[in-house]
Amino acid sequence: MNVINWTKKAKKQLAPIPRHDVEHIIDAVEFLANWPDVANVKALSDRDDYRLRVGRYRVFFTATPGDEVTVILIEEVKKRDERTY
């Protein structure tokens, strides 16, 4: 089991997110304790970071196998629809 750490920036980014989405994000991040056996994770090219998909949010983190996972950043993905050009 890995230890999960949150950066101050990542904790601060949770504040404006709706409560039900925050609950989903926290639940998904808790599964990172089983690193590297997790789903919806992609290694980022040219970096040592990873990305976890949680609905319309992306959680960026670093991981060291058997040691710790550090959540660095949380971003909302703004997808295009029929109203955008």
C-alpha positions as CSV (number, residue, x, y, z in Angstrom):
1,M,0.0,0.0,0.0
2,N,1.2,3.4,-0.9
3,V,0.9,6.6,1.2
4,I,-1.1,9.3,-0.5
5,N,0.1,12.9,-0.1
6,W,-1.6,16.1,-1.4
7,T,0.2,19.3,-2.3
8,K,-1.2,22.5,-0.9
9,K,-2.1,23.6,-4.4
10,A,-4.1,20.4,-5.0
11,K,-6.0,20.8,-1.8
12,K,-6.7,24.5,-2.7
13,Q,-8.0,23.4,-6.1
14,L,-10.7,21.2,-4.5
15,A,-12.4,24.2,-2.8
16,P,-14.4,25.5,-5.8
17,I,-15.4,22.1,-7.1
18,P,-18.9,20.9,-6.2
19,R,-19.1,18.6,-3.2
20,H,-20.3,15.5,-5.0
21,D,-17.5,15.8,-7.5
22,V,-14.9,16.3,-4.7
23,E,-16.2,13.0,-3.1
24,H,-15.7,11.2,-6.5
25,I,-12.2,12.7,-6.8
26,I,-11.2,11.7,-3.3
27,D,-12.6,8.1,-3.7
28,A,-10.6,7.7,-7.0
29,V,-7.4,9.1,-5.4
30,E,-7.8,6.6,-2.6
31,F,-7.5,3.8,-5.1
32,L,-4.0,5.1,-6.0
33,A,-2.8,3.5,-2.8
34,N,-2.8,0.3,-4.8
35,W,-0.4,1.8,-7.3
36,P,0.5,0.5,-10.0
37,D,-2.7,-1.6,-10.2
38,V,-5.2,1.2,-11.0
39,A,-7.5,2.0,-13.9
40,N,-7.9,5.2,-15.9
41,V,-4.2,6.2,-15.4
42,K,-2.0,7.3,-18.2
43,A,1.7,8.1,-18.1
44,L,2.4,11.6,-19.4
45,S,5.0,11.8,-22.2
46,D,8.3,13.5,-21.5
47,R,7.5,13.7,-17.8
48,D,7.5,11.5,-14.7
49,D,3.9,12.4,-13.9
50,Y,0.7,10.5,-14.4
51,R,-2.9,11.5,-15.1
52,L,-6.0,10.0,-13.5
53,R,-9.4,10.5,-15.1
54,V,-12.3,11.3,-12.7
55,G,-15.3,12.3,-14.7
56,R,-14.6,15.7,-16.2
57,Y,-11.6,16.3,-13.9
58,R,-8.0,15.2,-14.3
59,V,-5.8,14.5,-11.3
60,F,-2.1,14.8,-12.0
61,F,0.3,12.9,-9.7
62,T,3.7,11.4,-9.2
63,A,4.3,7.9,-7.9
64,T,7.1,5.8,-6.6
65,P,6.2,2.1,-6.5
66,G,5.8,0.8,-2.9
67,D,6.4,4.1,-1.3
68,E,4.1,7.1,-1.9
69,V,1.8,8.9,-4.4
70,T,1.7,12.7,-4.4
71,V,-1.3,14.5,-5.9
72,I,0.1,17.6,-7.6
73,L,-2.7,19.2,-9.6
74,I,-6.5,18.9,-10.3
75,E,-7.9,20.4,-13.6
76,E,-11.4,20.5,-15.1
77,V,-11.6,19.5,-18.7
78,K,-13.7,21.9,-20.7
79,K,-15.1,19.8,-23.6
80,R,-16.4,21.2,-26.8
81,D,-20.1,20.8,-27.7
82,E,-22.4,21.9,-30.5
83,R,-22.4,25.5,-29.2
84,T,-18.6,26.0,-29.4
85,Y,-16.9,26.6,-32.7
